[in-house]
C-alpha cells in the first residue's frame, strides 16, 4: 500500500500533467470545495475564482511546470508540502514564453473516502525570464 506521502506526490504529478493538458475540470477534481489560493498582493482565490481564471488561461497558453519537493509531511488527515516550482507559459497564438519560479507551501486534506486533495496553497512565484 502506498504511503500518504507517495499518494500526495502522485497528486502533485497529476496536477502538473492535467495543467499541461489544459484539463481544468481534472485539476478542479484534485482540490477541496473550500480550497483557498494565496498569492502576493491579491485577495484569496476560491475554487470558483480558480476555475474561471484557469479556463481563460487554458485557451491562451500552454503550461509546463517542474516542481521540486523540499519538505513533505503527512499526519492524520492533514499534510503539507514545501516546494520550489518553475512554470513556463507559452502563448498559443504567438509562441512567446513567460517564465516564473518560486516557492510554495501547500496544505492537503484527506477526504472521508481516503483521497488526498489540495486544500490551501500559498504561492510565492516571481516573474522570471
Secondary structure, 3 states (H helix, E strand, C coil): CCCHHHHHHHHHHHHHHHHHHCCHHHHHCCEEEEEEEEECCCCCECHHHHHHHHHHHHHHEEEEEEEEEEEEEEECCEEEEEEEEEEEEEECCCCCEEEEEEEEEEEEEECCCCCEEEEEEEECCEECC
